[in-house]
């Protein structure tokens, strides 16, 4: 078996070939490795016999275009070179030419020596070895529960370190999945290109993540570290870590509920409990606006304190502040409760003239919502039904609430004012149907 880490250590080191003369019109972001306008043949002669040697040159055919000439595998390789504040020849961007060449030589060397192995890395991943997670789950669970005595803690920690030094967070997530998370909604990982400091190993295939920068991707929600090519094979099993979720508002709905291990966003539960405790008979409930600055205060309280946020009557006597905070939460969602993927299907369902067929069509589209979105919508509709049952006092029927919540719960995928205006009556109708038929649809 190849040691990819060892191969990185063996990769040729960059050797800058300095131009002996001062080159006129040298770009300020290049150093003495720039040789001006020279041909490929001249570059090949300068680099011949020195593995890892490199120069920069200006194209003879296209003045103003620059090329990195690099010696590898007894041949000179030429790459079109770009600069936009950082240097790059492909996706990765580097602070210096030296770093770019270092990373390039590592990649070329590893891909040359272990190309067949690399192509097979994802075929037998450690990630899918459930037995592996099971082996240590009992130990990790006891560590998570903090119920062990200190000596036992130390013993287990040592055993775990030995067994899973490179992929410990994978086991941690497996333990959380099987032991703690009761609302196991499917969630895709939120992978972003990441630069790892020091040696890192892929948590999917357990192989070394080579390169100088941007060696792989990291899930910004749960911290899973994998090769870019491995990320395509990772299942939709992201378990967000609360330490990584910086706020409540503007956070993806599924991410938030999985991070807090709840069926619905806790802000929805807390606000609805408060509204039902003291506001169901309030005239114009949800239609009357509270003071914007007080609503922002509630938002900041949830972002700062989470489920411990105090929104009681002692702090916010005006119930319209709480209804405003709840509506703001829905408006701020990056993906609306009624998702972009289902928006057009709901609008088409609303256009069906026959009421029975329309209801059936709405029910079919509801089944397409992600589980966390469906559960949130169901809970909200039960609440809004209670609001309509107090219409005599609050003057809010299902149609009025549809006007308020239509654009709050659903937005067209394309940011078009014309589409939004055209669809408003259908948005209102969808919410009205959901409220009036809550007991049948959910």
JOPE-V305728 format. One line per field, one symbol per residue. phi: phi as a letter, one per 40 degrees, with the letter a starting at -180 (. if undefined). burial: b if it has 16 or more other ideal C-beta (glycine too) atoms within 10 Angstrom, else e. A space follows every 50 residues. Layout:
phi->???
burial->???
This chain:
phi->.cccccccccddccbcccccbcccfcdccbbcccbgcbcccccccccdgb cgcaabaccccbdgbbbcbbcaggacbbbcbbabhbcabbccbbcbcdcc cdcccccccccccbcccccbdccbccdccddcccdbcccccccccfbccc ccdccccccccccbdcbccccdccccccbbccbcccaccbcbdbbccgcb bcccbgcccchcbfcabbcccbgcbacdccccbcccbcbdcdccccaccg cddcdcccccfbcbdcccdcccdccccabccccgdgcccccdccccccdc ccccbgccdcbccccbccccccccccccdcccccbddccdcbdccccccc cccccccccccccccdcccddccccccdcccdcccccccbddccgbcccc cccccdcccabcdccbcccdcccdcccdcdccccccbdcccb
burial->eeebbebbeebbebeebebeeebeebeeebebbbbeebeeeebeebbeee ebbbbbbbbeeeeeebbbbbbbeeebeebebeeeeebebeebbbeebbbb bbbbbbbbbbeebbeeebeebbeebbbeeeebbeebbebbeebeeeeeee eeeeebeeebeeebebbeebbbbbbbeeeeeeeebebebbbeebeeeeeb bbbbbbbbbbbbbbbbbbbbbbbbbbbbbbbebbeebbbbbeeebeebbe bbbbbbbbbbbbbbbbbbebbbebbeeebbebeebbeeebeeebbeebbe bbbeebeebebeeeebeebbbbbbbbbbbbeebeebbbbeebbebbbebb eeeeeeebbebbeebbeebbebbbbbbbbbbebbbebbebeeebebebeb bbbbbbbbbbbbeeeeeeeeeebeebbbbbbbbbbbbbeebe
